[in-house]
Amino acid sequence: MNTERVIVTLALIGMILGGICTPTQMEKSTEPIETSAPTENQISITKYLQGARKFAAKGDIIYVTYLELAKNIAKKTGLDISEETRGIEKTGHQNIMTSSLKQARKFALKSERGWVTDLIIAEIHADSLGLDISKEVEEIKTMGTPLMVLHFLKEAMKTQDPLFDGIDIMLAKSWAEKMSIDIQPLVDLIEKSREGKEKRPKANQENSALVASLHH
C-alpha cells in the first residue's frame, strides 16, 4: 500500500515538473487576461471610420475625406484596415451612384443642366463597382436632351437681345446634335422674328410636329 502511495506521489511530481497545471493553476489560468487600452492612433482611426460609414450610408462624398484620414494614420502605425475601408467604399459608391441617378432624372425633367453632371458622377461610381448603368443613363439622356433643346429655344424666343438670342440658339443646336434632331426650321423662325420680319414665330404644321417630337 505504501509502495502505491509512493508511486502516485512520484507521478504527480512528474506531471507538475512536466508542465501540467494543477487544479489551482488551472483556476488561475481561466482568469480574464488584461488587455492594454487602445492607443490614441487606434481611437482616431475608429473615429474616422465611423464618420466615413455615416456619410457613405448617406451617399455623401465627404466620406472619402474621413476614409483617407483613417488610412493615413493606419499606414503610419502599421495597422491593416483594408477590410473596413473596402466595405465603406462599396457602400459609398453604391449610394452616391443611386442618388446621382435620382437627381439626374429630377433635373432632366426640370430642364436643368445639372442632370449632365449627375450622370457623369453616377457613371464614375458605377465603374468603381463594375456595374453597367448604360440603360439608365441612356433613358435619362433621351428624356432630358429634347427638354433642354426646348428650354433654350423658348429662352431665345423670349429675349430681346440678339446676343443672348444667339447664345440660346447655339446651346439649343448643341443639345439637338446630341440626338441628331434637326431644329433649323425653328431656328429660322426665331431669327426672322428677331429681325422684325415677324412679330412672333408662327409654327406651321411641320414645325408643330417638330416641336411635338422633342417631347418624345
C-alpha positions as semicolon CSV with decimal commas, in nm:
position;residue;x (nm);y (nm);z (nm)
1;M;0,000;0,000;0,000
2;N;0,286;0,233;0,089
3;T;0,450;0,145;-0,238
4;E;0,139;0,253;-0,430
5;R;0,131;0,586;-0,250
6;V;0,495;0,646;-0,332
7;I;0,429;0,569;-0,698
8;V;0,130;0,807;-0,713
9;T;0,328;1,079;-0,538
10;L;0,616;1,044;-0,781
11;A;0,374;1,051;-1,075
12;L;0,218;1,376;-0,952
13;I;0,560;1,534;-0,906
14;G;0,649;1,430;-1,260
15;M;0,329;1,580;-1,402
16;I;0,389;1,912;-1,225
17;L;0,751;1,928;-1,335
18;G;0,643;1,836;-1,686
19;G;0,427;2,146;-1,712
20;I;0,080;2,008;-1,649
21;C;-0,128;2,251;-1,445
22;T;-0,257;2,164;-1,104
23;P;-0,625;2,240;-1,028
24;T;-0,521;2,567;-0,860
25;Q;-0,312;2,668;-1,161
26;M;-0,600;2,584;-1,392
27;E;-0,828;2,816;-1,194
28;K;-0,576;3,097;-1,225
29;S;-0,539;3,038;-1,600
30;T;-0,911;3,093;-1,655
31;E;-0,895;3,442;-1,509
32;P;-0,954;3,715;-1,776
33;I;-0,637;3,843;-1,936
34;E;-0,595;4,215;-1,905
35;T;-0,567;4,391;-2,239
36;S;-0,393;4,719;-2,297
37;A;-0,608;5,025;-2,358
38;P;-0,642;5,139;-2,724
39;T;-0,379;5,387;-2,832
40;E;-0,454;5,741;-2,940
41;N;-0,399;5,642;-3,304
42;Q;-0,641;5,349;-3,275
43;I;-0,903;5,578;-3,123
44;S;-0,855;5,827;-3,410
45;I;-0,883;5,554;-3,673
46;T;-1,205;5,425;-3,515
47;K;-1,348;5,778;-3,506
48;Y;-1,266;5,846;-3,872
49;L;-1,401;5,509;-3,986
50;Q;-1,727;5,580;-3,802
51;G;-1,752;5,916;-3,978
52;A;-1,679;5,753;-4,314
53;R;-1,951;5,492;-4,259
54;K;-2,202;5,758;-4,161
55;F;-2,151;5,970;-4,473
56;A;-2,114;5,671;-4,706
57;A;-2,454;5,549;-4,587
58;K;-2,599;5,890;-4,681
59;G;-2,433;5,888;-5,022
60;D;-2,226;6,192;-4,926
61;I;-1,886;6,217;-5,098
62;I;-1,737;6,365;-4,778
63;Y;-1,695;6,004;-4,662
64;V;-1,379;5,991;-4,874
65;T;-1,214;6,257;-4,655
66;Y;-1,278;6,058;-4,337
67;L;-1,159;5,739;-4,504
68;E;-0,833;5,897;-4,619
69;L;-0,764;6,029;-4,268
70;A;-0,814;5,679;-4,127
71;K;-0,593;5,525;-4,398
72;N;-0,310;5,773;-4,338
73;I;-0,299;5,704;-3,963
74;A;-0,323;5,328;-4,021
75;K;-0,036;5,341;-4,269
76;K;0,189;5,531;-4,027
77;T;0,115;5,292;-3,741
78;G;0,130;4,973;-3,948
79;L;-0,234;4,880;-3,886
80;D;-0,435;4,692;-4,150
81;I;-0,782;4,840;-4,205
82;S;-0,819;4,730;-4,567
83;E;-1,125;4,513;-4,495
84;E;-1,307;4,801;-4,325
85;T;-1,220;5,051;-4,598
86;R;-1,335;4,817;-4,877
87;G;-1,676;4,781;-4,716
88;I;-1,716;5,155;-4,666
89;E;-1,602;5,234;-5,021
90;K;-1,852;4,987;-5,167
91;T;-2,135;5,141;-4,964
92;G;-2,029;5,493;-5,066
93;H;-2,004;5,414;-5,438
94;Q;-2,342;5,239;-5,437
95;N;-2,530;5,514;-5,254
96;I;-2,373;5,802;-5,447
97;M;-2,446;5,629;-5,778
98;T;-2,810;5,573;-5,678
99;S;-2,864;5,928;-5,550
100;S;-2,692;6,080;-5,857
101;L;-2,919;5,889;-6,096
102;K;-3,222;6,001;-5,896
103;Q;-3,105;6,363;-5,902
104;A;-3,028;6,344;-6,274
105;R;-3,385;6,232;-6,351
106;K;-3,521;6,515;-6,137
107;F;-3,310;6,781;-6,309
108;A;-3,374;6,638;-6,656
109;L;-3,749;6,672;-6,607
110;K;-3,700;7,034;-6,498
111;S;-3,472;7,112;-6,796
112;E;-3,190;7,195;-6,555
113;R;-2,841;7,128;-6,688
114;G;-2,730;6,978;-6,357
115;W;-2,851;6,637;-6,473
116;V;-2,549;6,603;-6,701
117;T;-2,307;6,642;-6,409
118;D;-2,508;6,397;-6,201
119;L;-2,498;6,140;-6,481
120;I;-2,120;6,169;-6,504
121;I;-2,089;6,122;-6,127
122;A;-2,320;5,818;-6,140
123;E;-2,113;5,661;-6,420
124;I;-1,784;5,714;-6,230
125;H;-1,915;5,539;-5,919
126;A;-2,076;5,262;-6,125
127;D;-1,739;5,197;-6,291
128;S;-1,577;5,169;-5,947
129;L;-1,829;4,896;-5,863
130;G;-1,802;4,727;-6,201
131;L;-2,170;4,794;-6,272
132;D;-2,332;4,868;-6,607
133;I;-2,583;5,154;-6,585
134;S;-2,581;5,241;-6,956
135;K;-2,954;5,165;-6,982
136;E;-3,043;5,413;-6,705
137;V;-2,805;5,674;-6,846
138;E;-2,950;5,647;-7,195
139;E;-3,303;5,671;-7,058
140;I;-3,224;5,996;-6,877
141;K;-3,041;6,139;-7,178
142;T;-3,334;6,056;-7,405
143;M;-3,568;6,229;-7,164
144;G;-3,350;6,528;-7,079
145;T;-3,193;6,623;-7,412
146;P;-3,513;6,722;-7,601
147;L;-3,630;6,918;-7,296
148;M;-3,302;7,110;-7,297
149;V;-3,348;7,189;-7,666
150;L;-3,697;7,323;-7,598
151;H;-3,573;7,517;-7,296
152;F;-3,312;7,710;-7,495
153;L;-3,543;7,766;-7,793
154;K;-3,800;7,917;-7,556
155;E;-3,532;8,135;-7,398
156;A;-3,426;8,252;-7,744
157;M;-3,786;8,345;-7,827
158;K;-3,833;8,538;-7,502
159;T;-3,520;8,751;-7,507
160;Q;-3,499;9,079;-7,696
161;D;-3,121;9,090;-7,702
162;P;-2,965;8,948;-8,022
163;L;-2,652;8,849;-7,829
164;F;-2,844;8,632;-7,585
165;D;-3,065;8,506;-7,867
166;G;-2,751;8,380;-8,038
167;I;-2,622;8,208;-7,725
168;D;-2,953;8,033;-7,657
169;I;-2,983;7,917;-8,017
170;M;-2,625;7,791;-8,012
171;L;-2,697;7,594;-7,695
172;A;-3,021;7,458;-7,841
173;K;-2,832;7,339;-8,151
174;S;-2,563;7,182;-7,935
175;W;-2,818;6,978;-7,741
176;A;-3,011;6,888;-8,057
177;E;-2,696;6,749;-8,219
178;K;-2,658;6,501;-7,934
179;M;-2,970;6,322;-8,060
180;S;-2,945;6,416;-8,429
181;I;-3,251;6,643;-8,405
182;D;-3,290;6,899;-8,684
183;I;-3,416;7,222;-8,528
184;Q;-3,312;7,452;-8,812
185;P;-3,672;7,532;-8,919
186;L;-3,748;7,658;-8,567
187;V;-3,420;7,847;-8,551
188;D;-3,501;8,018;-8,881
189;L;-3,839;8,133;-8,747
190;I;-3,680;8,271;-8,431
191;E;-3,414;8,457;-8,626
192;K;-3,674;8,606;-8,862
193;S;-3,878;8,720;-8,566
194;R;-3,572;8,880;-8,411
195;E;-3,500;9,068;-8,730
196;G;-3,851;9,212;-8,715
197;K;-3,986;9,032;-9,018
198;E;-4,236;8,859;-8,792
199;K;-4,367;8,968;-8,454
200;R;-4,366;8,616;-8,325
201;P;-4,253;8,284;-8,467
202;K;-4,563;8,112;-8,604
203;A;-4,517;7,740;-8,637
204;N;-4,691;7,570;-8,931
205;Q;-4,794;7,205;-8,919
206;E;-4,443;7,087;-8,998
207;N;-4,289;7,297;-8,723
208;S;-4,562;7,197;-8,479
209;A;-4,478;6,834;-8,548
210;L;-4,111;6,911;-8,488
211;V;-4,183;7,075;-8,155
212;A;-4,405;6,783;-8,055
213;S;-4,132;6,536;-8,149
214;L;-3,897;6,697;-7,898
215;H;-4,128;6,586;-7,617
216;H;-4,094;6,217;-7,707
